[in-house]
Amino acid sequence: MIEKDNRPVNLNLLTISLPIIGLSSILHRISGVAVFFSFPLIVWVFSISLKSENSFLMLSNLLQNSIAFKAITFLILVGFGYHLLAGIRKLISDAFGVGETLESGRVLSWLVFGATFLMAVLFLFYLF
């Protein structure tokens, strides 16, 4: 006979206290989706920049003068940077076993967040 499970179910992700490793994993997946959907925009801007010297200068001028274009570029760079660093962390964990324990996984997750923050600050200085 199958017993009914009477444990409470909480499906609201905003009320769940995730460990840093879980948050890192979820953000890695979200950044992967963001990178995937921003890829056509990146290819389109790259193709415009390669059409002619005038189109390249127009994009260069747009990047220097448009706050919206700078913000979109910043978000894409930070999303790609985080996805890259979290992916490298995952590859190191899978290939060499580094970060398999709870404490080392926590340290590596904080390291990825810290490196992403430093990268974001560098991108801010470069773009703005």
BELKAJO-V423527 format. One line per field, one symbol per residue. ss: DSSP state (2 for helix, 1 for strand, 0 for the rest). phi: phi as a letter, one per 30 degrees, with the letter a starting at -180 (. if undefined). burial: # if it has 9 or more other ideal C-beta (glycine too) atoms within 8 Angstrom, else .. A space follows every 10 residues. Layout:
ss->???
phi->???
burial->???
This chain:
ss->0000000000 0000000002 2222222222 2222222222 2222222222 2022222222 2222202222 2222222222 2222222222 2222220000 0222222222 2222222222 22222220
phi->.ddddcddcc cdddcdcddd dddddddddd dddddddded dddddddddc dadddddddd ddddccdddd dddddddddd dddddddddd dddddcidjd dddddddddd dddddddddd dddddddc
burial->.......... .........# #.##.###.. ##.##..#.. ##..#..##. ....##..#. .##.....## .###.##### ###.###.## .##.....#. ...####### ###.##..## ..##..#.
